[in-house]
Amino acid sequence: MWAADNTYIPMARGFLYLVVAMDWCSRYVLASRLSNTMDTSFCLDALDDALRKGRPEIFNTDLGAQFTSASFTNRLESPDVRISMHGRGR
């Protein structure tokens, strides 16, 4: 099982956003990206990097707009990866 999540890093002027994809079993970081905007493209870049390293059976995220977007979920469905999404605070 792999998972991805994003967070923000406070800076002097605004924020940077970090997304990380990791293998839950080994805790190996498969890919990460920083962005100054909270858009889907930097999450897709990290996902593409991670998928070059292998294919999980299950990919888990929260219900953020980046992860629920059609472009993100379509990338996961094409290699037959089951998508798991959890709600807030889980």
Backbone bond lengths (Angstrom), bond angles and torsions (degrees), N, CA, C in turn:
res aa  C-N    CA-C-N  psi(-1)  N-CA   C-N-CA  omega(-1)  CA-C   N-CA-C  phi
1 M - - - 1.450 - - 1.515 108.35 -
2 W 1.326 114.97 134.28 1.451 121.93 173.96 1.523 108.95 -111.66
3 A 1.318 115.46 159.48 1.463 120.65 177.73 1.521 109.59 -142.59
4 A 1.305 115.61 157.43 1.470 121.79 174.32 1.516 108.53 -139.34
5 D 1.315 114.63 148.20 1.453 120.53 175.15 1.518 108.04 -153.65
6 N 1.308 115.24 160.52 1.453 119.07 176.47 1.511 109.71 -128.28
7 T 1.322 115.18 158.77 1.455 121.89 178.90 1.522 107.60 -148.91
8 Y 1.301 115.53 170.39 1.452 119.61 177.68 1.518 110.01 -113.57
9 I 1.336 114.98 150.31 1.460 122.36 179.00 1.528 106.79 -120.00
10 P 1.340 117.48 114.64 1.464 119.65 -179.87 1.534 110.73 -64.92
11 M 1.317 115.24 134.76 1.457 122.10 176.90 1.534 107.99 -122.41
12 A 1.316 116.71 174.02 1.462 120.66 179.83 1.533 111.24 -57.19
13 R 1.335 116.31 -38.45 1.469 121.01 178.29 1.518 109.12 -127.29
14 G 1.291 117.21 89.54 1.462 121.49 177.52 1.514 113.42 93.50
15 F 1.322 115.41 -146.18 1.455 121.54 -174.24 1.524 110.55 -137.91
16 L 1.318 115.10 156.89 1.458 122.48 162.62 1.514 106.02 -110.98
17 Y 1.316 116.47 148.23 1.455 121.31 -179.12 1.516 109.08 -113.84
18 L 1.317 116.03 134.42 1.455 123.11 -177.50 1.515 109.15 -117.76
19 V 1.334 116.75 130.97 1.458 121.38 171.48 1.526 107.19 -119.80
20 V 1.321 116.08 138.98 1.460 122.43 179.78 1.521 108.79 -132.62
21 A 1.333 115.55 134.04 1.465 121.73 172.13 1.518 106.87 -111.54
22 M 1.323 116.39 131.65 1.467 119.27 -177.57 1.522 112.22 -142.57
23 D 1.315 114.80 157.96 1.461 123.28 174.73 1.526 107.17 -85.74
24 W 1.316 117.28 122.65 1.466 120.15 -176.96 1.516 113.18 -66.05
25 C 1.296 117.64 -36.60 1.468 120.36 -176.46 1.529 111.52 -68.62
26 S 1.321 116.90 -52.07 1.463 120.60 -175.97 1.526 113.07 -89.55
27 R 1.334 117.43 -15.73 1.467 124.36 -173.73 1.533 111.63 65.39
28 Y 1.319 116.66 19.44 1.457 122.72 178.11 1.526 109.37 -74.07
29 V 1.338 116.41 128.96 1.460 120.56 176.32 1.518 107.95 -79.47
30 L 1.314 115.97 115.03 1.460 122.05 -177.58 1.524 112.05 -81.64
31 A 1.322 117.38 -35.37 1.462 121.86 -178.90 1.522 109.23 -165.30
32 S 1.326 115.25 153.78 1.467 120.88 174.25 1.521 108.80 -150.78
33 R 1.312 115.34 155.62 1.464 121.95 179.36 1.524 109.30 -148.11
34 L 1.319 115.08 146.95 1.458 122.67 172.12 1.521 108.46 -112.26
35 S 1.337 116.29 147.01 1.451 120.99 177.76 1.524 109.15 -148.81
36 N 1.312 116.28 152.84 1.462 119.12 174.99 1.527 111.73 -94.15
37 T 1.339 116.59 0.70 1.465 121.42 173.30 1.523 109.23 -130.28
38 M 1.318 114.79 149.80 1.459 119.98 -178.74 1.523 108.90 -93.96
39 D 1.329 116.16 67.69 1.454 119.97 179.93 1.531 110.04 -110.81
40 T 1.295 116.65 178.01 1.460 121.36 -175.89 1.519 112.62 -79.52
41 S 1.318 118.05 -26.31 1.470 120.37 -170.91 1.525 113.37 -61.89
42 F 1.328 119.23 -39.22 1.454 118.57 -179.54 1.533 111.54 -72.32
43 C 1.318 117.01 -27.48 1.468 120.43 174.42 1.534 110.02 -70.80
44 L 1.323 116.87 -38.60 1.469 120.60 176.86 1.522 111.32 -65.39
45 D 1.322 117.34 -38.82 1.471 120.50 177.19 1.527 110.80 -60.92
46 A 1.321 116.74 -44.19 1.459 120.32 178.52 1.532 110.93 -65.58
47 L 1.324 116.92 -41.15 1.460 120.61 178.06 1.522 111.10 -61.64
48 D 1.327 116.98 -44.62 1.469 120.15 179.01 1.522 111.46 -61.20
49 D 1.329 117.29 -41.44 1.470 120.28 176.33 1.524 111.15 -61.15
50 A 1.314 116.58 -44.41 1.464 120.64 -179.39 1.525 111.17 -63.56
51 L 1.331 117.13 -43.08 1.466 120.93 -178.33 1.528 112.72 -67.68
52 R 1.322 117.85 -19.83 1.465 120.30 173.71 1.523 111.51 -70.92
53 K 1.320 117.13 -17.77 1.468 121.67 -179.34 1.521 112.79 -92.92
54 G 1.318 117.76 -9.85 1.456 121.04 -179.14 1.512 111.06 155.88
55 R 1.317 115.41 -169.42 1.463 122.72 -179.86 1.526 108.66 -136.18
56 P 1.338 116.39 122.80 1.465 118.67 176.01 1.526 110.38 -82.42
57 E 1.299 116.52 161.13 1.464 120.05 171.05 1.518 109.93 -75.73
58 I 1.341 115.90 -37.46 1.461 122.35 -177.86 1.519 108.37 -132.70
59 F 1.337 116.15 138.62 1.463 121.70 176.01 1.523 107.37 -123.40
60 N 1.341 117.29 119.28 1.461 122.82 -174.63 1.525 111.11 -108.50
61 T 1.338 115.75 135.90 1.466 122.60 173.70 1.520 108.70 -141.89
62 D 1.322 114.75 176.35 1.462 118.39 169.76 1.531 108.06 -87.07
63 L 1.300 117.03 -169.61 1.462 121.41 -175.89 1.533 112.94 -96.33
64 G 1.324 116.63 26.23 1.454 120.78 178.87 1.521 111.88 -62.56
65 A 1.332 115.63 153.14 1.465 121.14 -176.99 1.526 112.35 -58.63
66 Q 1.331 117.67 -33.68 1.464 120.26 179.93 1.525 110.91 -65.82
67 F 1.314 116.62 -39.69 1.464 121.66 -175.32 1.522 113.09 -83.55
68 T 1.321 117.44 -23.60 1.470 120.27 178.52 1.528 112.31 -93.09
69 S 1.322 117.22 -2.59 1.466 120.32 179.96 1.526 110.20 -64.67
70 A 1.310 115.54 152.04 1.473 120.64 179.87 1.517 111.25 -61.38
71 S 1.321 117.79 -37.95 1.464 119.48 -178.64 1.525 111.67 -64.91
72 F 1.338 118.20 -37.60 1.466 121.23 179.37 1.531 110.64 -71.89
73 T 1.324 116.97 -49.13 1.468 119.17 -177.47 1.529 112.07 -67.59
74 N 1.334 117.54 -33.16 1.471 119.66 177.66 1.523 111.75 -64.97
75 R 1.322 117.49 -35.65 1.468 120.26 177.59 1.526 110.88 -64.27
76 L 1.316 116.52 -34.01 1.465 119.61 179.90 1.520 112.02 -79.22
77 E 1.316 117.67 -35.55 1.463 120.14 -178.46 1.522 112.14 -72.00
78 S 1.318 117.73 -29.29 1.460 118.89 -177.81 1.526 113.28 -63.43
79 P 1.340 120.49 -38.66 1.464 118.22 175.76 1.539 113.17 -91.19
80 D 1.322 117.18 22.82 1.470 122.38 177.43 1.527 113.51 60.97
81 V 1.303 116.22 44.57 1.459 122.07 175.95 1.521 107.92 -97.34
82 R 1.324 117.23 131.40 1.473 120.03 175.60 1.523 108.90 -76.14
83 I 1.307 115.89 136.50 1.464 121.77 -177.85 1.519 109.32 -101.05
84 S 1.325 115.47 128.92 1.454 122.33 177.79 1.517 107.67 -122.19
85 M 1.341 116.39 128.28 1.460 120.19 177.77 1.522 108.64 -130.03
86 H 1.309 115.09 138.61 1.461 119.97 -179.70 1.516 110.53 -117.32
87 G 1.296 115.25 161.17 1.463 121.50 -177.96 1.512 112.75 -84.30
88 R 1.305 115.30 -178.75 1.453 122.69 -175.93 1.540 111.39 -62.91
89 G 1.339 115.65 138.28 1.452 121.75 174.41 1.517 116.30 78.00
90 R 1.321 117.55 11.04 1.466 119.51 -179.57 1.499 111.24 -102.48
